[in-house]
Amino acid sequence: MTLFVPKGFDAVRELVAEGRPVQVGRPEQSLRIGLLNLMPKKKIAERQFARLLSTDRHSVDLTLLHMAGHRARHCPTDYLNRVYRPATIGTIARLDGLIVTGAPIEHLEFCEVDYWEKLAAILDFARDSHMPALFICWAAQAALYRYYGVAKQPLQEKAFGVFPQHVLEPRSEIVAGLGPVFPTPVSRHTTIKPIDVLKHPGSLKLIAGCDRTGPALVEDRVTRSVYMFNHLEYEEDTLQKEYLRDRLSGHSIREPLDHCNVASSGKIGEITWGTTARRFFSNWLDRVSVQSCLARRMKSDRKVA
């Protein structure tokens, strides 16, 4: 199936060259997915997610969103104005599903983030409208804090590398086909306590995690949101680039290793998480599709009544 992207999308040629079914345009019948891109280097993040949204089971109409009023220092303003839309409630209300990326702002309290009030309003709308949402890394922490008061906790050392995640709830459709253990890239200074998830048994379910890096995946039974604390969207060299960036900035950090690939002596030489990433995003789109069909059927029934 096809991924439809807005006119001017930077990575169209690259994705097409990879054999991805990507087109510019706005189709009538497809899943309308919004990507609220909080990453500084937006073109890289949008390419990573676009690659995983071009699945073989669903046509996706991708809308790129940014936080209105926040100055993006690493993305040209003219590109934002041409390709992105401000993340308003009105724009998000027209979507079938929402993805919110991470952001390298773990050191800040949530209330210190300059766009926190606007983001909180978006989180509240997603929750109240039962929109299927996928929150990544910092965004997952932000959403759990907003919805349940779950606080992020500092790690003694940055969790950095590719780590095995153990599935705790194999019956969850979000991990269908991933097996009992799956690899994910991890890059964060903070985590959440499993007990803070288990305090909400009627709402939250801990789906997967790792002893060394903490919870990886949490599911919300009430809102149908998914909280992924790691980075399945990462490309082969993303962790290495982050390592070099941090070293150049004077930070003391260990080189990232692939703890799932024993044969390589830990070196990250290939995307060992690629199959997992594609299946995970396909599972999430399946969920969006089901909920979208139900919502449209209910809307049609109300018109008939």
NORDA-V779865 format. One record per residue. N is the residue number from 1. RES is the residue in one letter. D_LAST is the distance of its C-alpha to the last C-alpha in Angstrom with 1 decimal. Layout:
n=<N;N>
res=<RES;RES>
d_last=<D_LAST;D_LAST>
This chain:
n=<1;2;3;4;5;6;7;8;9;10;11;12;13;14;15;16;17;18;19;20;21;22;23;24;25;26;27;28;29;30;31;32;33;34;35;36;37;38;39;40;41;42;43;44;45;46;47;48;49;50;51;52;53;54;55;56;57;58;59;60;61;62;63;64;65;66;67;68;69;70;71;72;73;74;75;76;77;78;79;80;81;82;83;84;85;86;87;88;89;90;91;92;93;94;95;96;97;98;99;100;101;102;103;104;105;106;107;108;109;110;111;112;113;114;115;116;117;118;119;120;121;122;123;124;125;126;127;128;129;130;131;132;133;134;135;136;137;138;139;140;141;142;143;144;145;146;147;148;149;150;151;152;153;154;155;156;157;158;159;160;161;162;163;164;165;166;167;168;169;170;171;172;173;174;175;176;177;178;179;180;181;182;183;184;185;186;187;188;189;190;191;192;193;194;195;196;197;198;199;200;201;202;203;204;205;206;207;208;209;210;211;212;213;214;215;216;217;218;219;220;221;222;223;224;225;226;227;228;229;230;231;232;233;234;235;236;237;238;239;240;241;242;243;244;245;246;247;248;249;250;251;252;253;254;255;256;257;258;259;260;261;262;263;264;265;266;267;268;269;270;271;272;273;274;275;276;277;278;279;280;281;282;283;284;285;286;287;288;289;290;291;292;293;294;295;296;297;298;299;300;301;302;303;304;305>
res=<M;T;L;F;V;P;K;G;F;D;A;V;R;E;L;V;A;E;G;R;P;V;Q;V;G;R;P;E;Q;S;L;R;I;G;L;L;N;L;M;P;K;K;K;I;A;E;R;Q;F;A;R;L;L;S;T;D;R;H;S;V;D;L;T;L;L;H;M;A;G;H;R;A;R;H;C;P;T;D;Y;L;N;R;V;Y;R;P;A;T;I;G;T;I;A;R;L;D;G;L;I;V;T;G;A;P;I;E;H;L;E;F;C;E;V;D;Y;W;E;K;L;A;A;I;L;D;F;A;R;D;S;H;M;P;A;L;F;I;C;W;A;A;Q;A;A;L;Y;R;Y;Y;G;V;A;K;Q;P;L;Q;E;K;A;F;G;V;F;P;Q;H;V;L;E;P;R;S;E;I;V;A;G;L;G;P;V;F;P;T;P;V;S;R;H;T;T;I;K;P;I;D;V;L;K;H;P;G;S;L;K;L;I;A;G;C;D;R;T;G;P;A;L;V;E;D;R;V;T;R;S;V;Y;M;F;N;H;L;E;Y;E;E;D;T;L;Q;K;E;Y;L;R;D;R;L;S;G;H;S;I;R;E;P;L;D;H;C;N;V;A;S;S;G;K;I;G;E;I;T;W;G;T;T;A;R;R;F;F;S;N;W;L;D;R;V;S;V;Q;S;C;L;A;R;R;M;K;S;D;R;K;V;A>
d_last=<34.4;34.9;35.0;34.3;36.2;36.6;39.4;42.7;41.9;45.5;45.5;44.0;47.3;48.4;45.2;45.4;49.1;48.1;46.0;42.6;39.8;39.3;38.3;37.8;34.5;30.8;28.8;25.2;24.4;26.2;26.1;26.5;29.2;31.0;34.6;35.8;39.5;41.7;44.8;47.7;48.4;44.9;45.8;47.1;44.1;41.6;43.6;43.6;39.9;39.2;41.5;39.5;36.1;37.2;36.4;36.4;32.9;30.6;30.6;30.6;30.2;32.6;32.4;35.6;35.5;38.3;38.7;39.0;42.3;44.0;47.1;47.2;50.9;50.9;48.4;49.2;47.2;46.7;45.2;42.8;41.8;41.4;39.7;38.0;35.3;35.5;33.4;31.0;27.8;26.1;27.6;26.9;23.2;22.8;24.5;23.5;26.7;29.8;33.5;35.9;39.6;42.6;45.1;48.9;48.7;49.1;52.1;50.0;48.2;44.5;44.9;47.8;45.7;45.3;41.6;40.7;38.6;36.5;36.2;35.2;32.3;31.1;31.6;29.6;26.7;26.8;27.0;24.2;21.8;22.9;24.0;26.4;29.8;33.3;36.1;39.6;42.9;43.2;39.5;38.9;41.4;39.8;36.3;37.7;39.7;36.8;34.5;37.0;40.3;42.0;45.2;46.8;50.3;53.3;54.9;58.7;58.7;56.1;54.1;54.9;54.8;52.9;52.3;51.1;47.8;47.5;44.1;43.4;40.0;40.2;36.9;34.9;33.3;34.5;38.1;37.5;40.5;42.6;45.0;46.5;48.1;47.2;48.9;47.7;49.5;49.9;51.0;50.7;52.8;50.3;48.3;46.3;47.4;45.7;45.9;43.7;40.9;41.7;41.3;37.5;37.0;33.4;32.5;35.2;36.9;40.1;39.8;43.1;46.2;50.0;52.8;54.4;51.4;49.0;45.3;43.9;40.3;37.9;34.2;31.7;29.5;27.3;26.7;27.5;30.2;33.5;36.8;39.6;43.0;44.9;44.9;44.0;43.5;47.2;49.5;52.8;54.9;52.6;54.3;57.7;56.9;55.7;59.0;61.1;59.3;59.9;63.5;64.1;62.7;65.2;63.0;64.5;62.1;62.6;61.9;58.5;59.0;56.8;57.1;55.2;57.6;61.0;62.5;62.5;64.3;61.3;61.4;58.0;58.8;55.5;51.8;51.7;48.2;46.7;45.2;43.7;42.2;40.5;39.1;37.9;36.0;34.6;33.4;31.8;30.0;28.8;27.2;25.6;24.3;22.6;21.0;20.0;18.3;16.4;15.4;14.3;12.2;10.5;10.0;8.7;6.1;5.1;5.5;3.8;0.0>
